[in-house]
């Protein structure tokens, strides 16, 4: 298999060098390596946030504001609607009643 680009050639060189390297059975991590890895893993903030995550939080905020604004804009209609003079009788056609009231 021949490598066809620069990345593949570099990868092939690295894998060949790894195959030729002597096996070191006593290879241990340097002193403090485990502590450093644990500290990096438990660090507060990640380095990069995804673009979707950033826009998703903004979209939730905008949707919440629009929901509150629509309730506030229609609050008078929502608060007076059940207190009509003629209650809707069971068995009546609800669509017909609502359409005749709007005329």
mmCIF file of the C-alpha atoms, coordinates in Angstrom:
data_MODEL
# 
_entry.id   MODEL 
# 
loop_
_atom_site.group_PDB 
_atom_site.id 
_atom_site.type_symbol 
_atom_site.label_atom_id 
_atom_site.label_alt_id 
_atom_site.label_comp_id 
_atom_site.label_asym_id 
_atom_site.label_entity_id 
_atom_site.label_seq_id 
_atom_site.pdbx_PDB_ins_code 
_atom_site.Cartn_x 
_atom_site.Cartn_y 
_atom_site.Cartn_z 
_atom_site.occupancy 
_atom_site.B_iso_or_equiv 
_atom_site.pdbx_formal_charge 
_atom_site.auth_seq_id 
_atom_site.auth_comp_id 
_atom_site.auth_asym_id 
_atom_site.auth_atom_id 
_atom_site.pdbx_PDB_model_num 
ATOM 1   C CA . UNK A 1 1   ? 0.000   0.000  0.000  1.00 0.00 ? 1   UNK A CA 1 
ATOM 2   C CA . UNK A 1 2   ? 1.510   3.288  -1.084 1.00 0.00 ? 2   UNK A CA 1 
ATOM 3   C CA . UNK A 1 3   ? 0.710   6.459  0.826  1.00 0.00 ? 3   UNK A CA 1 
ATOM 4   C CA . UNK A 1 4   ? -0.824  9.049  -1.471 1.00 0.00 ? 4   UNK A CA 1 
ATOM 5   C CA . UNK A 1 5   ? -0.577  12.259 0.511  1.00 0.00 ? 5   UNK A CA 1 
ATOM 6   C CA . UNK A 1 6   ? 1.602   13.961 3.090  1.00 0.00 ? 6   UNK A CA 1 
ATOM 7   C CA . UNK A 1 7   ? -0.514  12.869 6.047  1.00 0.00 ? 7   UNK A CA 1 
ATOM 8   C CA . UNK A 1 8   ? -0.414  9.224  4.997  1.00 0.00 ? 8   UNK A CA 1 
ATOM 9   C CA . UNK A 1 9   ? 3.365   9.360  4.491  1.00 0.00 ? 9   UNK A CA 1 
ATOM 10  C CA . UNK A 1 10  ? 3.885   10.866 7.933  1.00 0.00 ? 10  UNK A CA 1 
ATOM 11  C CA . UNK A 1 11  ? 1.621   8.227  9.474  1.00 0.00 ? 11  UNK A CA 1 
ATOM 12  C CA . UNK A 1 12  ? 3.484   5.462  7.669  1.00 0.00 ? 12  UNK A CA 1 
ATOM 13  C CA . UNK A 1 13  ? 6.841   6.801  8.950  1.00 0.00 ? 13  UNK A CA 1 
ATOM 14  C CA . UNK A 1 14  ? 5.532   6.922  12.516 1.00 0.00 ? 14  UNK A CA 1 
ATOM 15  C CA . UNK A 1 15  ? 4.113   3.411  12.424 1.00 0.00 ? 15  UNK A CA 1 
ATOM 16  C CA . UNK A 1 16  ? 7.345   2.044  10.929 1.00 0.00 ? 16  UNK A CA 1 
ATOM 17  C CA . UNK A 1 17  ? 9.352   3.738  13.675 1.00 0.00 ? 17  UNK A CA 1 
ATOM 18  C CA . UNK A 1 18  ? 7.008   2.337  16.327 1.00 0.00 ? 18  UNK A CA 1 
ATOM 19  C CA . UNK A 1 19  ? 7.441   -1.177 14.951 1.00 0.00 ? 19  UNK A CA 1 
ATOM 20  C CA . UNK A 1 20  ? 11.258  -0.887 15.048 1.00 0.00 ? 20  UNK A CA 1 
ATOM 21  C CA . UNK A 1 21  ? 11.404  0.584  18.568 1.00 0.00 ? 21  UNK A CA 1 
ATOM 22  C CA . UNK A 1 22  ? 12.561  -1.800 21.295 1.00 0.00 ? 22  UNK A CA 1 
ATOM 23  C CA . UNK A 1 23  ? 9.934   -3.029 23.746 1.00 0.00 ? 23  UNK A CA 1 
ATOM 24  C CA . UNK A 1 24  ? 10.377  -1.366 27.126 1.00 0.00 ? 24  UNK A CA 1 
ATOM 25  C CA . UNK A 1 25  ? 8.710   -3.525 29.778 1.00 0.00 ? 25  UNK A CA 1 
ATOM 26  C CA . UNK A 1 26  ? 9.606   -1.251 32.675 1.00 0.00 ? 26  UNK A CA 1 
ATOM 27  C CA . UNK A 1 27  ? 8.081   1.881  31.134 1.00 0.00 ? 27  UNK A CA 1 
ATOM 28  C CA . UNK A 1 28  ? 6.283   3.743  33.885 1.00 0.00 ? 28  UNK A CA 1 
ATOM 29  C CA . UNK A 1 29  ? 4.558   7.083  33.875 1.00 0.00 ? 29  UNK A CA 1 
ATOM 30  C CA . UNK A 1 30  ? 6.672   9.962  35.180 1.00 0.00 ? 30  UNK A CA 1 
ATOM 31  C CA . UNK A 1 31  ? 6.190   11.160 38.744 1.00 0.00 ? 31  UNK A CA 1 
ATOM 32  C CA . UNK A 1 32  ? 3.064   13.342 39.043 1.00 0.00 ? 32  UNK A CA 1 
ATOM 33  C CA . UNK A 1 33  ? 1.599   12.250 35.714 1.00 0.00 ? 33  UNK A CA 1 
ATOM 34  C CA . UNK A 1 34  ? -1.562  10.727 37.231 1.00 0.00 ? 34  UNK A CA 1 
ATOM 35  C CA . UNK A 1 35  ? -2.149  13.833 39.359 1.00 0.00 ? 35  UNK A CA 1 
ATOM 36  C CA . UNK A 1 36  ? -1.766  16.124 36.351 1.00 0.00 ? 36  UNK A CA 1 
ATOM 37  C CA . UNK A 1 37  ? -4.140  14.027 34.239 1.00 0.00 ? 37  UNK A CA 1 
ATOM 38  C CA . UNK A 1 38  ? -6.737  13.958 37.022 1.00 0.00 ? 38  UNK A CA 1 
ATOM 39  C CA . UNK A 1 39  ? -6.436  17.723 37.514 1.00 0.00 ? 39  UNK A CA 1 
ATOM 40  C CA . UNK A 1 40  ? -6.937  18.365 33.805 1.00 0.00 ? 40  UNK A CA 1 
ATOM 41  C CA . UNK A 1 41  ? -9.923  16.016 33.707 1.00 0.00 ? 41  UNK A CA 1 
ATOM 42  C CA . UNK A 1 42  ? -11.610 17.737 36.638 1.00 0.00 ? 42  UNK A CA 1 
ATOM 43  C CA . UNK A 1 43  ? -10.846 21.257 35.430 1.00 0.00 ? 43  UNK A CA 1 
ATOM 44  C CA . UNK A 1 44  ? -13.795 23.624 35.460 1.00 0.00 ? 44  UNK A CA 1 
ATOM 45  C CA . UNK A 1 45  ? -14.312 24.647 31.864 1.00 0.00 ? 45  UNK A CA 1 
ATOM 46  C CA . UNK A 1 46  ? -13.762 22.870 28.589 1.00 0.00 ? 46  UNK A CA 1 
ATOM 47  C CA . UNK A 1 47  ? -11.545 24.471 25.996 1.00 0.00 ? 47  UNK A CA 1 
ATOM 48  C CA . UNK A 1 48  ? -14.047 24.536 23.120 1.00 0.00 ? 48  UNK A CA 1 
ATOM 49  C CA . UNK A 1 49  ? -17.812 24.668 23.046 1.00 0.00 ? 49  UNK A CA 1 
ATOM 50  C CA . UNK A 1 50  ? -19.764 23.479 20.076 1.00 0.00 ? 50  UNK A CA 1 
ATOM 51  C CA . UNK A 1 51  ? -21.574 25.985 17.924 1.00 0.00 ? 51  UNK A CA 1 
ATOM 52  C CA . UNK A 1 52  ? -24.835 24.087 18.357 1.00 0.00 ? 52  UNK A CA 1 
ATOM 53  C CA . UNK A 1 53  ? -24.587 24.313 22.145 1.00 0.00 ? 53  UNK A CA 1 
ATOM 54  C CA . UNK A 1 54  ? -24.071 28.063 22.057 1.00 0.00 ? 54  UNK A CA 1 
ATOM 55  C CA . UNK A 1 55  ? -27.056 28.680 19.758 1.00 0.00 ? 55  UNK A CA 1 
ATOM 56  C CA . UNK A 1 56  ? -29.279 26.159 21.558 1.00 0.00 ? 56  UNK A CA 1 
ATOM 57  C CA . UNK A 1 57  ? -29.024 28.059 24.845 1.00 0.00 ? 57  UNK A CA 1 
ATOM 58  C CA . UNK A 1 58  ? -29.788 31.318 23.074 1.00 0.00 ? 58  UNK A CA 1 
ATOM 59  C CA . UNK A 1 59  ? -32.770 29.758 21.317 1.00 0.00 ? 59  UNK A CA 1 
ATOM 60  C CA . UNK A 1 60  ? -34.195 28.516 24.626 1.00 0.00 ? 60  UNK A CA 1 
ATOM 61  C CA . UNK A 1 61  ? -33.895 32.017 26.065 1.00 0.00 ? 61  UNK A CA 1 
ATOM 62  C CA . UNK A 1 62  ? -35.552 33.663 23.057 1.00 0.00 ? 62  UNK A CA 1 
ATOM 63  C CA . UNK A 1 63  ? -38.361 31.075 23.031 1.00 0.00 ? 63  UNK A CA 1 
ATOM 64  C CA . UNK A 1 64  ? -38.991 31.631 26.733 1.00 0.00 ? 64  UNK A CA 1 
ATOM 65  C CA . UNK A 1 65  ? -39.149 35.397 26.285 1.00 0.00 ? 65  UNK A CA 1 
ATOM 66  C CA . UNK A 1 66  ? -41.569 35.035 23.369 1.00 0.00 ? 66  UNK A CA 1 
ATOM 67  C CA . UNK A 1 67  ? -43.789 32.697 25.395 1.00 0.00 ? 67  UNK A CA 1 
ATOM 68  C CA . UNK A 1 68  ? -43.946 35.122 28.323 1.00 0.00 ? 68  UNK A CA 1 
ATOM 69  C CA . UNK A 1 69  ? -44.574 38.066 25.980 1.00 0.00 ? 69  UNK A CA 1 
ATOM 70  C CA . UNK A 1 70  ? -47.425 36.264 24.209 1.00 0.00 ? 70  UNK A CA 1 
ATOM 71  C CA . UNK A 1 71  ? -49.085 35.390 27.521 1.00 0.00 ? 71  UNK A CA 1 
ATOM 72  C CA . UNK A 1 72  ? -48.766 38.996 28.704 1.00 0.00 ? 72  UNK A CA 1 
ATOM 73  C CA . UNK A 1 73  ? -50.111 40.368 25.412 1.00 0.00 ? 73  UNK A CA 1 
ATOM 74  C CA . UNK A 1 74  ? -53.188 38.104 25.530 1.00 0.00 ? 74  UNK A CA 1 
ATOM 75  C CA . UNK A 1 75  ? -53.765 38.114 29.275 1.00 0.00 ? 75  UNK A CA 1 
ATOM 76  C CA . UNK A 1 76  ? -56.937 40.210 29.075 1.00 0.00 ? 76  UNK A CA 1 
ATOM 77  C CA . UNK A 1 77  ? -58.453 37.809 26.548 1.00 0.00 ? 77  UNK A CA 1 
ATOM 78  C CA . UNK A 1 78  ? -57.446 34.807 28.645 1.00 0.00 ? 78  UNK A CA 1 
ATOM 79  C CA . UNK A 1 79  ? -58.837 36.222 31.883 1.00 0.00 ? 79  UNK A CA 1 
ATOM 80  C CA . UNK A 1 80  ? -62.270 37.249 30.517 1.00 0.00 ? 80  UNK A CA 1 
ATOM 81  C CA . UNK A 1 81  ? -63.002 34.312 28.222 1.00 0.00 ? 81  UNK A CA 1 
ATOM 82  C CA . UNK A 1 82  ? -64.529 31.834 30.755 1.00 0.00 ? 82  UNK A CA 1 
ATOM 83  C CA . UNK A 1 83  ? -66.831 34.517 32.222 1.00 0.00 ? 83  UNK A CA 1 
ATOM 84  C CA . UNK A 1 84  ? -69.201 34.706 29.255 1.00 0.00 ? 84  UNK A CA 1 
ATOM 85  C CA . UNK A 1 85  ? -72.938 35.174 29.656 1.00 0.00 ? 85  UNK A CA 1 
ATOM 86  C CA . UNK A 1 86  ? -73.952 32.047 27.738 1.00 0.00 ? 86  UNK A CA 1 
ATOM 87  C CA . UNK A 1 87  ? -72.119 28.940 28.871 1.00 0.00 ? 87  UNK A CA 1 
ATOM 88  C CA . UNK A 1 88  ? -71.529 26.298 26.230 1.00 0.00 ? 88  UNK A CA 1 
ATOM 89  C CA . UNK A 1 89  ? -73.946 23.435 26.761 1.00 0.00 ? 89  UNK A CA 1 
ATOM 90  C CA . UNK A 1 90  ? -72.660 19.879 26.510 1.00 0.00 ? 90  UNK A CA 1 
ATOM 91  C CA . UNK A 1 91  ? -73.477 18.454 23.092 1.00 0.00 ? 91  UNK A CA 1 
ATOM 92  C CA . UNK A 1 92  ? -73.349 21.805 21.324 1.00 0.00 ? 92  UNK A CA 1 
ATOM 93  C CA . UNK A 1 93  ? -71.037 22.193 18.354 1.00 0.00 ? 93  UNK A CA 1 
ATOM 94  C CA . UNK A 1 94  ? -68.076 24.123 19.790 1.00 0.00 ? 94  UNK A CA 1 
ATOM 95  C CA . UNK A 1 95  ? -66.808 25.331 16.401 1.00 0.00 ? 95  UNK A CA 1 
ATOM 96  C CA . UNK A 1 96  ? -70.254 26.662 15.485 1.00 0.00 ? 96  UNK A CA 1 
ATOM 97  C CA . UNK A 1 97  ? -70.554 28.484 18.799 1.00 0.00 ? 97  UNK A CA 1 
ATOM 98  C CA . UNK A 1 98  ? -67.106 30.090 18.485 1.00 0.00 ? 98  UNK A CA 1 
ATOM 99  C CA . UNK A 1 99  ? -67.666 31.131 14.862 1.00 0.00 ? 99  UNK A CA 1 
ATOM 100 C CA . UNK A 1 100 ? -71.068 32.674 15.531 1.00 0.00 ? 100 UNK A CA 1 
ATOM 101 C CA . UNK A 1 101 ? -69.688 34.668 18.483 1.00 0.00 ? 101 UNK A CA 1 
ATOM 102 C CA . UNK A 1 102 ? -66.941 36.200 16.361 1.00 0.00 ? 102 UNK A CA 1 
ATOM 103 C CA . UNK A 1 103 ? -69.380 37.595 13.771 1.00 0.00 ? 103 UNK A CA 1 
# 
